Amino acid sequence: QYYSLGAETSPSSWLHSARCPGLSHSAQGCPPPHWQQTEGVKRQRHGERVPAIQRSLLRGIARMGKQSSKMRPEMLQDLRENTEFTETEIQEWYKGFVKECPSGYLTMEQFKKLYGDFFPYGDASKFAEHVFRTFDTNGDGTIDFREFIIALSVSSRGDLEQKLKWAFNMYDVDGNGYISKSEMLEIVQAIYKMVSSVMRLSDDEATPEKRTEKIFRQMDTNADGKLSLEEFINGAKKDQSIVRLLQCDPSTAGQF
């Protein structure tokens, strides 16, 4: 919900016809597995809308056609236990991933291409690097299918607290368990570069520096100059403007 997830390897395939401008990120869930018959479905079992970049990926995969790729039974069992996707959905995602990533890995440049296509009015490369880092849980510089589908599951079907924990890990750039003001500024700067051209900002949010100061005033309840996970989650739950900033959704950018 709060960190646009996605991956792409060929401009002519996953995103060639998968643009979804104007669709809300304020959502959870992924379409059911019969892609071609359900593209128009924008709600899942809880009646919430599917995040736009994730829906882009799903639609792109729907257009790629079927292939015979099958994953190992033990891998499928692992993903059924560690994601919210059904066996059929995992298999469909796997087919698309293997077709577009024959090596079995998604690279940083491929990931940046997705964000560049989805946010054409700004520079999305730096923000994409931060999201990629959070996907790449083993730190090897690539995203394999397991990393990809688990991150996608958290963002699309995890509960609010799971999503905010995932977002916290992205903002906690050095991984020390706290978000410093400089780390927050780094992410906010990346967001502003990506969507500032379509944002309407108040005076106290006109620059990344002002926005970071405002977030810390609201979230840093013990005034120690850093945000704990608890402060981050509580602050994001209380302030919808912070939630919208974390969403990075071009369709709601004017509400930032």
N, C-alpha and C positions, 0 to 999 in steps of 0.2 A: 504493500500500500504506500509506504513512504519512500521507497527507493526503487525507481523504475528498473525492473529486471528485464534482461533480454540478451540474445546472442544472435549473431548473423555471420555467415561466411561467404555469401555470394550475393552481390547486388541484384543479380538477375533471378534469384530464387526466393529466399525467405521474405525479403522486403520488396520485391519488384512490384507486387500488388497488395502489400500488407500495410499501407499507411492508414492510420486511424486518427486523423486530426479531430480535435474537439470532443474526444471521448474521455470520460472521467477516470482518474486514477484512484478515486476515493472508494475503492472497491476491493472485493476479495472474490476468489473463485476462478475456475477455468471452465470452458465449455465442455460438455460431454464428449465422448470419444468419436461419435459419428460426425466428423468435421464438416463434410460437404453439406450435410442435411441440417446442420445446426449453427451455421455461421452467424445467423441473425440473432441468436440467443445471447443476450447480454447479462443474464442473471443466473446465479447458481442456486444451490439449495436453500441459502439463507436470504435470497432475494436481493443480493448485493451485486453491483456491477463489476465486471472483470476489468482489471487494470489495463490501460490502453496499450502499452508496449507488449505486455504479455498476450493480449488479444491479437496484436500484430503478428507475433510469432506463431500463434495458433492458426491464424488465417493463412500465413505463408506456408506452414507445414501442410495445411489442407490442400494447397495447390500443387504440392510437390509430387503427389501420386504415391502409389503403394510400391513397396519393395520388400524383398524377402528377408531383410536383416532381422535376426533374432538374438536376443541377449541370453546369456547363460542363466539357467534356472536359479542358481544361488544368488546371482546379481539381482534378478527380478524379485526374489524373496526379500533380499536386503532392502530394496527400494520400497517394497510394499510395507515393510515394517518401519521405515524411516521417512516416509512421505505420506501425504494425504491423498495421493492419486490412486486410482484403481489400476488393476493389472492391465486392462485394455488401454487406459490412458498412458501408462508408462511405456507400453510397447509402441504406441503411435508416436510419442515423443522420441523414442529411441530410433525409430526408422528415419525420422527427419534429421535427427542429429547425425547419425552415421552417414546419411547421404550427403549432407553438406560438410561434414568433417570426417572424411575417410580416415584420417590419421587417428581419430578418436579424441582429438583435443581442439579446443577453441582458443585462438590466440588473442592477444591484446589488440592487435590491429583490426581483426575481424570484429571484436567487441566494440571498438571505437567507431567502426563504420556504421553499426546499428544506431548508435546514439547520434552520429552525424546526420544520418538520414531522418531520424525521428525528430530532431531539433534543428531544422535547417536554417533558422534565423539567428543562430548564435554558435558559439564554440563549445561543443559538448565533450571535447576530448579529455579534459582534465577530470570532469565528473565521472566519465566512463572509466578512467583509470582507478578511481576510488571504488566504484562498484565492482570492477573486475577484481581488485585486491580482496574484496570481501567475499566474492564467489570463490576465489582461489584459496581454499582453506589450507591446502598443504604447502602453499607458497612456492610452487615449482614454475610459475610463470605461464601456466596454461590452465584451462578449465576443462576437466573431463566430464563425461555425462553424469556421473554420480554427483559431482559438485554442482553442476548445472541444475539438475532436476530437484535436488534437495533445497537449493536456494529458491527456486521457483515455487516449490511447495510452501515454503515459509511465507513468501510474499503474497501468494494467491489464496492460500487456505489456512494459514496459521492464524491464531487469535491475535488480538491487538498487542498483547504483551510480547508475544514471540516476534512480531514484526518490529516492534520498537527495540527489542534486544538486538535484532539483526542490524537495524539502523545505527544503534549505538556502536556496534563493532565497526561500522564504516567510518563514523565520526572519530572514533578512538584510533587515530592513525598509527600511533606508535605501540598500541596494544597493551598499555600499562594499566588499563582498568578505569581510566578517567578521561574525560574530554577537556583538554585545556582550551583556553581562549584562542590560542593560535591555531589549534586543530579545527575548532569550529569555524574560525575565519577562513581557513584554507578551503573547507567544504562550501561555505556560503559564497566565497569568491567564485568557485567552480560553478555553482548553481547560477549566480548572476551572469556569468559569461555565457551560460547556456540559454537562459530565458529572459534576461533583462530587457531585451528589445520589445517584448510583449507584456512586460509587467507595468502596472500602475502602482507607484510607490509613494507612501507618505513621507514627509520630511525626515522623520526619525528612522526611516528604513531606506533612505535614498542611496546609501552605499553599503557594501558588505560590512564595513567596519561599524557603521551605525546599527545595522541589523544584528550583528554579533553582540554588540553591547546590550541591545534590547533583550535578546534571548537570555543572556547571562543574568541580567537584572531580574528576569522572570523565573529562571530555572535554578540559579545558584543560591539556594535558600540559606546555606550556612556561610556564604560569602568567602569561601576559601579560594576562589579563583579557578575552580575546576568543577566539572559536573560528574557526579557519580551516576551509576546506572539508575539508581532509585530516583535521583533528582531529574534525570533526563526523561524517564518514563512518566513521572508525575507531572512534570511541566508540559510534556507533549499532550498528555490526556486533558489537561486543563485549558490549553490555548489552541484553538483551531487554526489560528494564523500560522503557528509553528508547524502544525500538521501539514498545512498547505505548502509551506516552504519545503518541507521534507518530501512532499509528493513530487515536486518538480514537474507538474502537469501543465503543458502549454495551454490547455483549455481553461484552467483556473488561475492562470498566471496573473490575470488582472485583479484577482482578489488577494494577492499576496500583501 
